[in-house]
């Protein structure tokens, strides 16, 4: 079997017979886990193993483990800081902030790889503004240059632990007030303003071999009347051709309110794939996922399959091995630094 284009979710902490059947469907390519799927490192490790063992090549298994308020696995994992804390540290101690991002990127990835997770949907490359509350402290900084530097260092640390990265939300979600989970945000700025500002971190990361990207469910009305995740202009002309991105494009969740503009679930899937997405996400709607699977029974995109094969994590140290690694102690020191528990003069 090959990687199909659909990533779906699970109901609980173990696979049900129905879920096993859905995961064996040829149009399925991956699974995204949530807090409801997690009880302990041991439990989630077994769940991931069960998913991986179902097929060859194995299904991709992912999670949102950004840090701060978006961290699905908590008990038994290090509590990761919000991205904004790196930006705050950068204001007074730039090199320490860059080093902290690298070590904590490694920590996030090493702990997830220890339980078999292939990748996290991170880092956030959006800019911090006072406009978007849904982004807020998930962004590293309001300065695109600083976002690019910190995200690069964070992703380099993750790659060192064997994990690819997925930047989001292309081409930038920070300048719209509406939450795309609940409504359809519209950004009326000109393309040149977005290119020179919001897209700077994305351009920097693409130039430095970022493995994956997730478009925003945002309409940039002066550029295209479709949300970026449904827009061939944004994905194929800007991202693929102008920016030269060769990695995987993951849709944002097609169950979000902003995704409704494309119609039924099968229509949303078709529109996102036609626009240039390699893999589409359908979460928290079993009927929607089943509808998409039925519509993609004979779907095949060999180029996307090659790209998706690169998203498997590499290496698989045990949880105890991670904690015995000297880099783990360094990461703990940086966590303390970012939490304000140690002096900024701490020698790291």
C-alpha positions in Angstrom: 0.0 0.0 0.0 1.0 3.6 -0.5 0.2 6.8 1.5 -3.3 7.9 0.7 -4.1 11.6 1.0 -6.4 11.6 4.1 -5.3 12.1 7.7 -8.0 11.3 10.2 -8.4 11.1 14.0 -9.4 8.5 16.5 -12.0 8.4 19.3 -10.0 7.1 22.2 -6.9 5.5 23.6 -7.0 2.3 21.6 -8.0 1.4 18.1 -11.6 0.1 17.6 -12.4 -2.5 14.9 -14.1 0.3 12.8 -11.0 2.5 13.1 -8.8 -0.3 12.0 -10.9 -0.7 8.9 -10.8 3.0 8.1 -7.0 3.0 8.5 -6.6 0.2 6.1 -8.6 2.1 3.4 -6.2 2.9 0.5 -7.1 6.6 0.7 -5.9 6.9 4.3 -2.4 8.1 4.8 -2.1 9.2 8.4 -3.5 9.8 11.8 -3.5 12.9 14.0 -3.7 12.3 17.8 -5.4 14.6 20.3 -5.5 14.8 24.1 -8.4 12.3 24.2 -6.0 9.7 22.7 -3.4 10.1 25.5 -3.2 8.6 29.0 0.6 8.0 29.4 3.7 7.6 27.4 3.4 3.8 27.6 -0.2 3.8 26.4 0.4 6.2 23.5 3.5 4.3 22.5 1.4 1.1 22.2 -1.3 3.0 20.3 1.2 4.4 17.8 2.8 1.0 17.4 -0.6 -0.5 16.6 -1.2 2.2 14.0 2.3 1.7 12.4 2.0 -2.1 12.3 -1.3 -2.0 10.3 0.4 -1.2 7.0 3.6 -1.0 5.0 4.7 1.7 4.4 3.4 2.7 7.8 0.8 5.4 8.2 2.1 8.7 9.4 1.2 9.6 13.0 1.2 13.3 14.0 0.1 15.5 16.9 0.0 19.3 17.7 2.8 19.7 20.2 3.7 23.3 19.8 4.0 24.2 23.5 2.0 26.6 25.6 -1.7 26.3 25.2 -1.3 23.9 22.2 0.3 20.8 23.7 -1.8 17.6 23.4 0.5 15.3 25.5 1.2 16.8 28.9 1.5 14.3 31.9 4.7 12.4 31.4 6.0 14.9 28.9 8.0 18.1 29.5 5.7 21.1 29.7 6.8 23.2 26.7 6.8 27.0 26.7 4.6 29.1 24.4 6.6 30.3 21.3 6.3 33.9 22.5 8.6 33.2 25.4 11.5 32.7 23.0 10.7 36.0 21.4 10.6 37.8 24.7 14.0 36.3 25.7 15.4 37.4 22.3 14.7 41.0 23.1 17.4 41.0 25.8 19.5 37.9 25.1 19.2 37.0 21.3 21.8 34.1 21.3 20.3 32.5 24.4 16.9 32.6 22.8 18.2 31.0 19.6 20.0 28.3 21.7 16.9 27.8 23.8 14.8 27.3 20.6 17.2 24.7 19.4 17.3 22.7 22.6 13.6 22.8 23.2 12.9 21.9 19.6 15.1 18.9 20.2 13.3 18.1 23.5 9.9 18.2 21.9 10.9 16.0 19.1 13.0 13.5 21.1 10.1 12.9 23.6 7.6 12.4 20.7 10.0 10.1 18.8 10.4 8.1 21.9 6.7 7.1 21.7 6.8 6.7 17.9 5.2 9.9 16.7 6.5 10.9 13.3 6.0 14.7 13.5 4.3 17.6 15.2 2.4 20.3 13.4 4.8 23.0 14.3 6.4 25.5 14.4 4.0 28.4 14.0 5.4 30.9 11.5 2.7 33.5 11.9 3.5 36.9 13.3 2.4 38.1 16.7 -0.1 41.0 16.5 -2.8 42.4 18.7 -5.3 41.4 16.1 -5.4 37.6 16.2 -6.2 36.0 19.5 -6.2 32.5 18.1 -2.5 33.0 17.2 -1.4 35.3 20.1 1.4 33.8 22.1 1.7 30.8 19.7 3.8 33.2 17.6 7.5 33.7 18.3 7.5 37.5 17.7 6.0 40.4 15.8 9.3 40.7 13.9 9.4 38.4 10.8 13.2 38.3 10.9 13.1 37.1 14.5 10.4 34.5 13.8 12.5 33.1 11.0 15.6 32.8 13.1 13.8 31.2 16.1 11.7 28.9 14.0 14.8 27.8 12.0 16.7 27.0 15.3 13.7 25.2 16.7 13.3 23.1 13.6 17.0 22.3 13.5 16.7 20.9 17.0 13.7 18.8 16.0 15.5 17.5 12.9 18.5 16.6 15.2 16.1 14.3 17.1 14.8 12.7 13.9 11.7 14.7 13.3 10.6 16.8 10.3 8.7 20.0 10.9 5.5 21.5 9.5 5.2 25.3 9.5 1.9 27.0 9.7 -0.3 28.9 8.7 0.8 29.9 5.2 0.9 32.7 4.2 0.2 34.1 7.6 -2.8 34.1 10.0 -1.7 36.9 12.4 -3.4 39.9 10.8 -7.0 38.6 10.9 -9.3 38.8 13.9 -11.7 35.9 13.2 -10.8 32.4 14.4 -11.0 30.1 11.4 -12.2 27.3 13.7 -15.4 29.3 14.0 -15.6 31.7 11.1 -14.0 32.6 7.7 -11.3 35.2 8.3 -10.7 37.7 5.5 -7.4 39.6 5.1 -7.7 42.6 2.7 -4.0 43.5 2.4 -2.2 43.6 -0.9 0.0 40.7 -2.0 3.2 42.9 -1.8 2.4 43.7 1.9 2.0 40.0 2.7 5.1 39.0 0.7 7.3 41.6 2.4 6.0 41.0 5.9 4.1 37.8 6.9 5.7 35.6 4.3 9.3 36.4 5.4 9.5 33.6 7.9 8.0 31.1 5.5 10.4 32.2 2.8 13.3 31.8 5.2 12.2 28.3 6.3 11.6 27.1 2.7 15.0 28.3 1.7 16.3 26.2 4.6 14.6 22.9 3.6 11.4 23.0 5.7 9.7 19.6 5.3 6.1 20.5 5.5 3.7 23.5 5.5 0.0 24.0 6.4 -2.0 26.8 4.6 -4.4 29.0 6.5 -8.2 28.8 6.2 -8.0 32.6 5.5 -9.2 34.5 2.4 -6.7 37.1 1.2 -9.3 39.0 -0.8 -7.0 41.2 -2.8 -5.2 38.2 -4.0 -7.7 35.4 -4.4 -11.4 34.8 -3.4 -10.6 31.3 -2.0 -9.0 30.5 1.3 -5.3 29.7 0.9 -5.8 26.0 1.5 -8.1 25.9 -1.5 -6.1 28.2 -3.7 -4.0 26.9 -6.5 -2.6 30.5 -6.8 -1.2 30.4 -3.2 -0.1 26.8 -3.2 1.1 26.2 -6.8 2.1 29.6 -8.1 3.4 31.3 -4.9 4.5 28.4 -2.7 5.7 25.9 -5.3 6.9 28.0 -8.2 7.9 31.4 -6.8 9.2 30.1 -3.4 10.4 26.8 -4.7 8.9 24.7 -1.9 9.3 20.9 -2.5 7.9 19.6 0.8 4.5 18.4 1.8 1.4 20.6 1.9 -1.1 19.6 4.6 -4.5 21.1 4.6 -5.8 22.5 7.8 -8.7 20.6 9.3 -11.5 20.5 6.7 -14.0 20.3 9.6 -13.3 23.9 10.6 -16.0 26.4 10.0 -13.8 28.4 7.5 -13.5 25.2 5.4 -17.3 25.1 4.8 -17.1 27.4 1.8 -16.1 24.6 -0.4 -19.3 22.6 0.2 -19.6 19.0 1.3 -16.7 17.0 2.8 -16.0 15.3 -0.5 -16.1 18.7 -2.3 -13.7 20.2 0.3 -11.3 17.3 -0.2 -11.4 17.6 -3.9 -10.9 21.3 -3.9 -8.0 21.1 -1.5 -6.3 18.4 -3.5 -6.9 20.1 -6.8 -5.4 23.3 -5.3 -2.2 21.4 -4.5 -2.5 19.9 -1.0 -0.7 16.6 -0.7 -2.6 15.5 2.4 -5.9 16.7 3.8 -7.1 16.5 7.4 -10.6 15.6 8.6 -10.9 15.7 12.4 -13.8 15.3 14.8 -16.3 14.2 12.1 -16.4 10.5 11.5 -19.1 10.8 8.9 -17.1 13.4 7.0 -14.0 11.2 7.0 -16.0 8.3 5.7 -17.5 10.5 3.0 -14.0 11.6 1.9 -12.6 8.1 1.9 -15.5 7.0 -0.4 -14.8 9.9 -2.8 -11.1 9.1 -3.0 -11.4 5.3 -3.6 -9.3 5.5 -6.8 -7.3 8.6 -6.0 -3.5 8.4 -6.8 -0.9 11.1 -6.9 2.6 9.5 -7.1 4.4 12.9 -6.5 2.5 13.4 -3.3 3.3 9.9 -2.2 7.0 10.5 -2.6 6.8 13.7 -0.6 4.8 12.0 2.2 7.3 9.2 2.5 9.8 11.8 3.7 7.6 12.7 6.7 8.4 9.5 8.6 10.4 10.2 11.8 13.9 8.7 12.1 15.4 7.0 15.1 13.5 5.8 18.1 15.2 6.1 21.4 13.4 5.0 24.5 12.0 7.5 27.0 14.7 6.6 29.5 17.4 7.0 26.8 16.1 10.5 26.1 16.4 11.5 29.8 19.9 10.1 30.0 21.0 12.2 27.0 23.1 15.2 28.0 20.9 17.3 25.7 17.9 16.6 27.9 19.6 18.3 30.9 20.5 21.3 28.8 16.9 21.5 27.6 15.7 21.4 31.2 18.0 24.3 32.0 16.5 26.3 29.1 13.0 25.5 30.3 13.8 26.9 33.7 15.4 30.0 32.1 12.2 30.6 30.0 10.0 30.1 33.1 12.0 32.7 34.9 13.2 30.3 37.6 16.9 31.0 36.8 18.8 34.1 36.3 19.3 35.2 32.7 23.0 35.3 33.6 23.0 31.4 33.9 25.9 29.9 32.0 24.4 27.5 29.5 
